[in-house]
Amino acid sequence: MSEHGFGNPEVVEEAVDILIIGGGMAACGCAFEIRRWIDAAKKEGHEISVKLVDKAAMDRSGAVAQGLSAINTYMGANDPADYVRYVRGDLMGITREDLVYDVGRHVDDSVHHFEKWGLPIWKQEGDEGKSLKEGGKPVNSGRWQIMINGESYKWIVAEAAKKALGNSRIQERIFIVKLLNDKNDSSRIAGAAGFSVREDKIHIYRFKACLLVCGGAVNIFRPRSVGEGMGRAWYPVWNAGSTYAMAAEAGAELTLMENRFVPNRFKDGYGPVGAWFLLFGAKTKNAFGENYAEKNYDDLKAINADQYAAGSRMGTCLRNHLMLKELREGRGPIFIDTPAAMAKLAENMTPKEIRHLEAEAWEDFLDMTISQCGVWAGENIEPDKEMSELMPTEPYLLGSHAGCAGIWVSGPEDLPNMPEHYHWGYNRMSTVKGLFTAGDGVGASGHKFSSGSFAEGRIAAKAIVKYVIDNADFTPEIDRPVADIVAELYRPVKNFLEHKDYATQQDVNPNYITPKMFQMRLQKIMDEYVAGISTGYQTNGPMLEIAERKLQMLREDAQNMRAKDLHELLRAWENYHRIIAAWAHMKHIQFREETRYPGYYYRADYRAVDDDSWKCFVNSRYDRDTGTWKLKKVKWECLISFDPDKEAPGMGHMGPEQL
C-alpha cells in the first residue's frame, strides 16, 4: 500500500497521445506495429507518445495466456474471399465481410512473424527445415488451422511486442475501468481512469486516441462447474466484458450482442475437441452408439436452418443444435470416440509412429488445458482406450472465436463497393471519435482467433497513428472533475470502510454486498432467464422481461458492492463491467424476434431462423445517465459473392460425417 493508506489513494495523472488498454494478442499486435508508424511520423515532424496499460502481465495476459495447440486462422494457399464465405456461413449468414476480408488478407504475415520469433509450427514430412515464409507446408488440422507447439505462444508474442514498444511505454497491474469523454465534444474520447492492483494508486490518463482491447466476457452466466470447480471455464475468467462495458458507457454503438459462443467441450475439464475432430478424425455418438448428427440432420429444416448447412457442411451453432436435441430427448450422454480414432490412425503406422501420435494427443491438452489431463487422471481415463463425455458449456460473449458480439466499427477504405454505413472514419474506429478496438472488441467478424486478433491490432495501429496526426491540434479535456472520478473508482472501498463494523461478521452486512455474492446473483439471473444451461439455452419474451427488471435492480445494488482490499476492488469493477455486458446481451436477444443462432440460444416464442425479417445486424446504444438502451436494425450487405459449388447461403467447416 502507498503512504496515503487504503481508501485514500494517491492520484497519478498522465498525458499521452495514444493509450493501448489491454495486454492480449490484439494489444500485442498494436504494440508491435505502432512503433514503426510512430517512427515514420517523427521523420515528418510529428512527435507521438504511446503507452500500453494492462491489468495483468503481458507475458500471460489474454485468452492465449495458457497456450494453444493450433493457430486457427492461417490462409496459406487459400483465398481470403473463401475465408469470408466460411466465416459468413458459420455465423449464420450475417457478418461484416469487409472486416473479415481485411483480416484474411493480412493475417499470414503475422503468423510468419510468430515463427521467426521462435514459435514451433508443425511441418509436413520433408519440409521440417523450411519456414512458412520459405514455402514450408504446415500440418493442417482443418482448412484454416495449423498445428503448433504453443505452450509459450503468448510469451513469445509478448516478448516481441515489448521489445518493439519498449518497456518504458508499458505499465502492468493497472486496471482501467472507465473511459472519459471530452468536455467539449461528448462524441469524442479524451481519457481513461483505473487503479493499481498492487498499490493504493489511481491512474488517470488524458489522450487523443485509444485502443480498447480487454477481451470478451466470461462468468456472466452460471458455469457448469460448481463447488471446488467454481471459476473453471473454457474462456479465461479474467475477461469480464470490460471492452463492451467501457465502450458502451462512452457512447459507442454495439452490434450483434445477442450472439454468444457455447463451445462443445470435454465435460468438466473444458478440454478442446478441435484437434480430435479435425486432426485425429474422431467422431461423436450418443449413449446408444448412434450417429446422432446424421439422425437429427432433418431437424434443421423445422427451424429453417437447413439453408445454412450446405450438404454435409454446417456452422458451429448448428452442430450444437443437433447435440442438444439428443440431450433433451434423453439419449445422452454424448461421447467422443477417441479410441476408434486412434485405432484407425494406427492401422498404417509403426509402433514408433503410434507413440508419437499419442504424445501429440496429450500435448494438445498440456499446451492449453491442463485441467483436462487432471480430469482424465483423476477418473482413471486413458483417452486412447476409453471414450470421454462431451457437453456444451455455459455461454460466453466474444468477437474473435466462433462468436461475433462486439463494437460497431468503421472498416477499411480501400475495398470496392463499400457501403457508407460500413465505412465512416478510420479503420477499426468505433462511433466515438478516437475510440478504436480490435480482437474480441470488434463485432460482426468472428473467427479471427489468436493470429487474426494480433493482425487486427496491427491494422488498428496504423489507423490510430493517422487519426492522431490528423487531429494534432486536439487537446483532450476530460468531462469530469478528478475528485469525482476518484470517488467513483473507490466507492466499493468507501462502502466497506464506512460499514465494516456494523456486524461481527464482515461478509454479512445489510449495507453492502461482496463481489462474489453479486456475481452469483448476476449468474443466476442470466442462467435462469436469458437462455443459460438450466433452461437448455432457451428463453422467451416474458422471461426476458423478468430478466430486465431483475438486472435493473441488480444495477442499483451494484452501487453497494464492497471492497475490503485491492483484490476485491478489482473483482467489484469486473462485476460492474459484467452487468453492462450481460444487460446488452439480454436487450439484443429481446429485440431480435427470431432464433438466429440455434444451438447457442433459442427464443422459444420465435424458434426459427427468419431471414425475411431479421437477416440484419442489431445495433444498440447505451445511455449511462438514464440506464436505457436504444436498439435498431442495420442493413447487412453481401460483398463477397456466394460460391454455388462450395456453399449454400451459409456454410461451416464440419458436418455430420466428422461428428
N, C-alpha and C positions, 0 to 999 in steps of 0.2 A: 504494500500500500504506500501511497505518497505521504508526504508530511502533512498534507491537507486533511487526511483522515477519511474513512469511509463515510460517504454521504455528503462530503464537501470536496468534490473533485477539483483538481487543477484543470483549467481550460487552456488548451493549446490551439491557437488559430494559425492557419497557414493559407497562403495564396499560391495557386499553381494553375497553369493553363489547362492541363488535361489530367483528369483523375481516372485511373482504372480501378474499378471496385470489384474485387474477387481475385481468386488465385488458381482457378481451374484451367482447363485446356483452352477455353476462349480467351481468358485473361493472358495466358502464356503466349498465345498466338499474337495478341495485340502487343504485348511487351517485346516479343522478338522482332516484330515487323516495324513498330513505330519508330525505333531508333534511326533507321536509315532515312525515313521521311523527315524526321526532325533535323537530322544532319544535312539533308538536301535543302531544307527550308533555311537553315542557318547560312548556307552559302549564298542564298538570295536575300539575306539581311533580316530574316525572321528568327528571333530568339524564342523558342517554345520550351516551356518546362513541363515535365510529366512526372507523375508519381503513381505507384501501384500500392493499394491498401487491401489487405486480406485479413479476415477474422481468424484464419488458421496459419499454417505454414505452407508455402507454395510447394515444397517437395512432396507433400502428401495431402494436397487440398483438392477438392472437387470429386467428381464421380469416378475418376480414374485412380483415385488415391491408393486402393488396394492392389492395383494392377489389372491387366486384361490379358486374355489369351488370343485375342484376334483384333485386327483393325477392320472395322465393319464397313468402312467407306473407302474404296480404292477403285478407280476407274480402270486402270490398266489399258487394255485394248478396247474397252467399251466406250460407247458414245455417251456423253453426258445427257443427250436427249433421251436415251433409253433409261438412264438413271432417273430422269424426271418421270417417265412413264411408270417405272417401278414404285417410286415414292407416291405418286398420284394414286395408283391402284391400291397400295397398302393402306392409305389414309382415306379410303372410300371416296375418291374422286375429287376431293377439294384440297388443293394446295396452292401456294404462291409459286407458280412454276418458274418465275424469274429468279426467285431467291434460291430455289433448289438447283437450277441450272448454273447459277453463279458459283455455288459450292462445288458442283461437279466439275466445272472447267478448271478449278484452281486446286482441288484437294490433293492431287497426286504429288505436286511439288512439296507440300508439307510432309507427306509420308517419306519422300526421298530424303528430306532433312532429318527426319527421325532416325532413319537407317544410318545416315552419315554421322549422327551424334552417338551412335552405339547401340541402337535398339536391334536385337536379333530378330530377323524376319526369315521365316522358313522358306527354303528354295526347293524347287523340283530337282530331281536327281540329274546331275551333270551341270547344274547352274549354281552350285553351292558357293563358288568363289565370286560370283557376279553380283553386283548391287542391282537394285531395281532400275536405277537410272541408267546402268550399263546394259540393260536388257535382260537381267536375270528374271526368271519366271518364278513367281511366288507359289506357295501351296495355297490354293483357294479352298475355303470351306463353303463357298457359295459364290454366286456371280460377282458379288461386291465385297466379299470378305476374304482377308488373307490372314494366315496364322502367324503368330509371333510368340516369342518367349518374353512375356510382358510384365513380370512381377515388378520391375523397376521402370516401367514405361513412364509414369508421371515424374519420377525422379530425374530421368534423362531429359525430358522435355522442359521441366522447371529449371534445370541447371543451364540449359541453353538460353532460356528466357531471361534468367537473372544475369547471365553474362552479357547479353545484348543490352538490357536496360541499365544495368549497374546497380549494385547493392545499395548505393546511397539514395536511389529512387524508389526503394521498396520498404514498406512498413508492414510488418506482420503482427498478428494478435490484436488487431483493431477491427472491431465490428461496426461497420457503417450501417445505421438503422433508419436514417431519414435523408431524403433528398430535399433540397431547399430551392424554391423558385426565385426568380429575380424580382426584386422590389418594384421595378418599373415596367416589367413585362411578365405577367403570370404564365405566359405560354413558353417561357424560356427557363432553362435550368441555370442555377447560379452557384450551388454549393451542396454540401453534404455534411452530415454530423454523425458521429459514432463515439464509441468508448473503447478503451483498452480492456482486454480481458485478463490482463496481468497486473495493471497498475490503476490507481484511482485517478484516472485522467479522462477527460472528454476532449475529442478532437473535432474541430470544425474547419472544413476546407471551403475555400472560395475558388471557383474555376469557370472557365469558358465552356468547357465540354467534358463529358464523362462517358466511360463505357461501363454499363451496369451489367455484370456477368456473375451473378451469385448462384447460378444453378436453378433447378426446379423445386418441387415441393414433395416432401415425404412426411409421414406421421400426421397428416390431416385426417386420415381415416384410421379406424381401429385396426391394428395389424392382426394377422392370424397368430403370430407368436405372442404368447401371454406369459405371465409369471416370470420365471427366471430368464425367459427369452424375450422379455419386453424390450422393444427397441430394435430387435433384429428385423431387418428389412432387405429387400432386393436393392433398393436405391439408397444412397448414403443418407444417414439420419441427420447430418448437419445441413442438408439442403432444406431450408424452411420456407420456401416461397418468397424469399426476400426480393428477388428480381421482380416478380409480378406485383407484390405489395407496394414496394417503394415507387415503382413506375406508375402504378395506378393512383397512388396518393399525390404524385406530382402532376397528374392530369393526362398521362399517356393513354392512348387507346389500346385496349387489349383485343385479341382475336382468338377465336376457337377455344376459349377457356372451358367449353363444355367437354372437350376432348380430354381423355386421361389414358394412361397406359396401365394395363393389367397383364403383366407378363406371366406366362405359363412356365413354372419353375419346379425343380425338385422340391418336394414337400418338406417343410421345416428348415431345411438348410438354405433354401433360396438359390441353390446352385444353378448355373447356366445350362441350357439344353441345346443351344445352337450348334456347338461342335458335335455333340452326339447325333443330332439330326443330320447336319449337312456334311460333316467330315466322315463320321463313322457309319452313317446310314441307318441309325436306329429308328424304329417305328413304335407307335403307341397303340395300346389296346385297352379295352375296358376290362372289368373284373372277370368277364366270361370269355376273354380271349378274342373278342370281336374287333374288327377294324371299324370303329365307330364313325370315323370320318367319312368313309365311303357309305356307310349305312345311313348317316344323317345328312348327306350332301343335299338331298332334295328339300330339306327343311329350309335351306336358304331361299327357295322360291316363295315360301309362305310369308317371308318378311321383305320380299322384293330386293334381296341382297345378292341373288344369283348373278345379277348383271355385273357385280364386282368380283366374280370368280370365274374368269375365262377358262373354260375347260377344267383342268385339274388345278389351276392356279387360284390362290385366294390370299387375301390380306391377313394380317396378324389377328385382328379382332374377330374375323370370321372363323378362324381356326379355334379360337376360344369359344365361340358360339356353339360349335359342334361338340366340344368337350362338355360345356355346361349343360347341354341337353341330356347327355348321359348321366351326369351327376344329379340333375333334378329328377330324373326318372328312375333313379335307384340302381344304375348299372355301374356305379363306381366301386372301388377307387379306379383311377386311371393309372396305368403303368407304362413305363418306357422300357422296351425290351432290349436292354443293354447286352445281356448275354448272347442273344441271337445275332446282334450286330457284330460283336467281337468275333463270334464263331465264324460268321460268313466272311469277314475280312481275313481271318486266319486260314481259310481254305487254300489260299495260294501264297502263303507266307512261310518262311522258315521260322524255327523256334526263336532265333535271334530277332527277327523282324517282329514277331509277336510280342516279345518282351519290350521292344522299343515302342510298339503301339500302345501297350498297357501303360507304359511310363508316360506317354503323351496324354493319355486319357486322364491319368491322375493329375498331371501338371496343369491340365485345363482348369482344375479347381484350385490347386495350390497357387496358381498365378493370380486368382481373383476372388475366390470364395472358399476360404479355408474352412469356414463353418460347415460346408457340405461334407468335407472329409471327416470332420468331427462327428457329424450325424451318422455317416456310414460306419465309422469305427465304433461309436457308442452303441449302435444297433446291430453290430456284427454282420454288416452287409458288405459283400465283395461284389462290386457292380459288374464284373465280368462273369459272375456266377449266379447272381440274383437280381431280379428286376427291382426298380425303385418306383415309388409313387410320384406322380406329378399333380400339381394343384395350381390354379390361378391365384395370384397374390392379391393383397389389398391394392386399391388404386393409387397411382402416383400422377402428379402433374409435371410435365416436362415438354421440351420442344426439340430435343435432338436425338431421341431414340425413336421407337415406333409410336410416337405421340407428337402432337403439333400445337399444344397450348402455348400462348406467349403474347408478345407485344407486336402490334401492327407497325411495320417499319417500311421505309422507302427503299425501293430496290435499285439495281444498277441502271445507269443511264444509257449504256451503250448497246442494249439489246433491242432488236427491231420490234415494232408494233407494241410497245409498252403502253398499257392503259394509263390514263392520267392518275387514277386513284392507286396505282401501284408505284408510281414514282413522283414524289413531290419535293424531294430535297436530297440530302446526302445519303449515300448507300448505308443502310442499317441504322438510320436515324429514326427515332420514334416521332410521334406527332408533337412532342415537346422539343422545341429547338435546343440543340446541344446535347440531348439525351440519346445516346447510342446503345445498342445491345448486340449480342451475338450468342451462339450456342443455344442453351436451353431458353434464353430470353427471347429469341426470335420466333414468333408464332407462324403457323401455317406452312412450315417447311421442315418436317421431321427427317429422320434417317441421316442425320449428319454424323452422329456418334462422336467418337473422340477426335478423329482426324478432321472431320468436317467442322467441328466446333473450333478447333485450332485454326483452320483455314479461314473460317468466318471472322475470328478475331483479327486475323491479318487483313482481311478485306475492310473491316471497320477501322483499323488503324490508319490506313491511307485516307479514308474519308474524314476521320476526325481531324487529322492534321490540316487537310484542305479547309474544313469548316473553321478552324481556329485562325488560319491565315486570312480567310475571307471576312472574319469578324474580329480583326486585330484591334479595332477601336472600342470594342465592347468591354466595359468594366463591370464585372459582376457585383451586384449588391443583394445580399440575401434578404428575404422578405419578413424576417422575424428577428426580434432582439435576441442577443446571445443568451441573456438571462432566462428567457422563455424556453429556449432550446435545452439548456441545462436542466431546467425544472422538469421538462417533459421526459428527457432521457433517464433521469434519476428518480422519476416518480415511484417506481417499484421499491427503490431503496427507502424513500421517504415513508411509503406505506408501512414498511417493516419497522423502521426506527421509531415511528410515532405510536405504533400499536403493539409491539412485540411483548410488552409487559402486561397486556390486558389479561392474558390467560397463562396458566402454568405450563401448558403445552404449546410451544411456538407454532406448530403446524395446524393447530385447531384454533381459529380466531375469526370472529364474525366481521372483522374489519378488513380482512384481506384474504386472498386465495393464493395458494402456492402455484408456481408454473406447472408443476406436474399434475396437480388436480385440474387446472384449467385445460391442459392438453387432453386429459381423459374425457372431459365434458365435450370438447370440440370433436374428438374422435367418435364419441357415442352418437352425437347428433348427425354427423356426416355418414356414419356407418348405417344408422337405422332409417334415415330419411332421404339420403342423397345417393342411394344405389351402392352401398357397401357390401361386404361379404355376407352379413347377416340376412340380407334380403335377396341374396342371389344376384346382386348388382341391378336390382330393379327399383324403380321409383315411379311416381305419378304426380299429377298436379296437386292434389290435396296434401300429399306427403311433403312436397316442396314448399307449400305454404306454411306448414308447421315448421319446417327447417328454417325458413326465413324468419319467422317470429322468434324461434329459439336462438338463432345466430345473432339477431338484433339484440336480444337480452345479453347474450354472451359478450358481444362487443362492448356493451355498457359495463359488464362485470370486469372486462379486461383492464379498466382503469384502476381496479383494486388488486391487481396482481402484486405480489411482494417479491423482494429480492434481499435475502439475508447476506449475500456475498456477490462477488463479481460473476461467479458461475451462474447463480440464479438470475442475475441481471441479464446475462446472455440468453438464458432459457426463456425469460419473460419476453424479451424482444423477438426472439424466434417465434413465440406464440402470437404476438401482435401481427407479425407478417403472415403466419399461417392462417389466421382467421380471415384476413382480407383475401388471400388466395383462395381459401375454401369458399368464401362468400361469392367471389367472382365465378367460381366453378358452378355453384348452385344456381346462380342467376342465369347463367348461359344455358344450362340444362332446362331450366324453367322456360326460357324464351324459345328455344328450338323445339318445336312441337313435332318431333319425329324421333326415331331411334337411328341416328346416323352411324353409330359405332356399336352394332350388336356384338356382344361378347366382351365389350368394355363396360357398357351400361345399357339399360333398357328403360325407355319411357313406356310403362305398361299400358298407358292410355293412348299412346301413339307408337305402336310397336314396330311399324315397318319403316324402311328407308323411303323417303318421299322426295324424289328428285324434282318433281314438278314444282314444289313449293319451297324446298329447302336445300337445293344444290347451290349454296351460297355460303359466304363467311358470316358468322355472327360476331359483331364487334361491340365493345362496351366502353363506357367512360364512367369513372367513379368520382363523386363529389365528396371530398374528405370532410367538408364543413357540415354537410347535411347527412352524410352516410347513405346516400342514394345512388342508384345506378341508372344509366340510360343505355339501352341496347338497341341495335339496329341490324338490318340485313345489309350486306355489302356484296356486290356482284362478283362472282367468280368468272375469270377469263381463262380460256384454253389457249395457251401459247405454243405448246408442243403438240403436233398432230398425233392422233391415235394411230397405232400400227395394227391393222386388222389381222396380220399374221401372228402377232405376239400377245395381243391383249383385247379384252372387251373394254367397256368404258373404264374399267379399273382392273389392276392385277397385282398380285403379290409375288412371292418367290418360293413358296412351298404349298403343296396341295396334299390331298389325302394319300397319294402314293408315297409321300415322305413321312406321313404321320402314322 
